[in-house]
Amino acid sequence: MANIPPSLGASCPSGGTFYVCLGKKTEFIGCCTINPCTTGYQREPGTCPPENLRPASFSKDSYLDLPAQECDSSDSSALWWTCAGNTPPFLGCCKINPCHRGSCPTDRLVAARLSPDPDNRQIFVGTSPTTTSIEPTSTTQSTPTATPTPTTGADPRPELSTTTPSSNSGLPPAAIGGIAAGAAVLFLALIAFLLWRWRRNVRQSQENHIRPFVTEAGGYQPTPTFKPVGYEPTVTSTFSSPESSKSTSLPNFSGFPS
């Protein structure tokens, strides 16, 4: 006997019984008020007449474990849906988007059948092809979910994503701004200090170049002009002092080495 995991929570909230008709020409899966695996629609086992078809439900916790099956209809608008956000969750084929509407009206409900893909059908098939039914139970749980976008031939269920708040381990903007302002002020102060030192050195250098020579008698004379080697001018200057008057000869600037 096929074993549908109880964790799937397959149920029929609007009546009927949940059937999986394995090994039939049409492998019906869903809720039906008659036994589709033996009676069938128009005496074809494995089908459920439209008037006996009911919406199926499942446990929202098994949403990721339910792969898409197929719809037993030639209508291209009929798609397989799993809507975990509905109350109760919806499972089966519908001609409209039951996840947006909140349910699938009976006149839009379409019978579903197992997928031929071994991986997709495995959770409903179990180990042996036989008929499996689950008596109806009620489910009232509701969980918000993303809106699915149906794609023909593919599972229209949405991809689930988890958002994790990011942690900000950096400094606050105010602290960064304060540090930047302080660094700018310090840099400008350093530039001002270096400029002040440079101007003071230039001023002192200029004063040293124009400072006069002071004689022993207390007089002064302009800075002598140096001449090339061999030039021996003699400059004599007389200075008066309060104590006496005497003549003083300035030094000879011809003593340059040859």
Long-range contacts (C-beta under 8 A, 24 or more apart in sequence): 1-126, 1-128, 1-130, 1-132, 2-124, 2-125, 2-126, 2-127, 2-128, 2-129, 2-130, 2-132, 3-126, 3-127, 3-132, 4-123, 4-124, 4-126, 4-132, 4-134, 5-62, 5-65, 5-123, 7-59, 7-61, 7-62, 7-65, 8-58, 8-59, 8-62, 8-65, 8-66, 8-123, 9-57, 9-58, 9-59, 9-61, 9-62, 9-137, 9-139, 10-56, 10-57, 10-58, 10-91, 10-134, 11-56, 11-57, 11-58, 11-88, 11-134, 11-136, 11-137, 11-138, 11-139, 12-54, 12-55, 12-56, 12-57, 12-134, 12-136, 12-137, 13-55, 13-57, 13-88, 13-136, 13-138, 13-139, 14-54, 14-55, 15-54, 15-136, 16-52, 16-53, 16-54, 16-136, 17-133, 17-134, 17-135, 17-136, 18-56, 18-133, 18-134, 18-136, 19-48, 19-131, 19-132, 19-133, 20-114, 20-124, 20-125, 20-131, 20-132, 20-133, 21-45, 21-46, 21-131, 22-114, 22-125, 22-128, 22-129, 22-130, 22-131, 22-132, 23-129, 23-130, 26-72, 26-113, 27-113, 27-114, 28-72, 28-111, 28-112, 28-113, 29-69, 29-112, 29-113, 29-114, 29-124, 30-54, 30-56, 30-91, 30-92, 30-93, 30-111, 30-112, 31-55, 31-56, 31-92, 31-136, 35-131, 35-133, 37-131, 37-133, 38-131, 46-113, 47-72, 47-111, 48-111, 50-109, 50-111, 53-106, 53-109, 53-110, 53-111, 54-106, 54-109, 55-90, 55-92, 55-103, 55-104, 55-106, 55-109, 56-90, 56-91, 56-92, 57-88, 57-89, 57-90, 57-91, 57-139, 58-82, 58-89, 58-91, 59-89, 59-139, 59-141, 60-84, 60-89, 60-141, 60-143, 60-145, 63-89, 63-145, 63-157, 63-160, 64-160, 65-123, 66-91, 66-123, 66-157, 67-115, 67-117, 67-119, 67-120, 67-123, 67-155, 68-115, 68-120, 68-154, 68-155, 68-156, 68-157, 69-112, 69-113, 69-114, 69-115, 69-120, 69-121, 69-124, 70-112, 70-113, 70-114, 70-115, 70-116, 71-110, 71-111, 71-112, 71-113, 72-110, 72-111, 72-112, 72-113, 73-110, 73-111, 75-110, 76-152, 78-110, 79-150, 79-152, 79-156, 80-112, 80-155, 80-156, 81-148, 81-150, 81-156, 81-157, 82-148, 82-155, 82-157, 83-145, 83-148, 84-143, 84-145, 85-142, 85-143, 85-144, 85-145, 85-146, 86-142, 87-140, 87-141, 87-142, 88-138, 88-139, 88-140, 88-141, 88-142, 89-139, 89-141, 97-147, 97-148, 97-150, 99-145, 99-147, 99-148, 100-147, 215-239, 215-248, 216-248, 217-241, 217-246, 217-248, 221-250, 224-250, 224-253, 226-253, 227-253, 227-254, 229-254, 229-256, 229-257, 229-258, 230-254
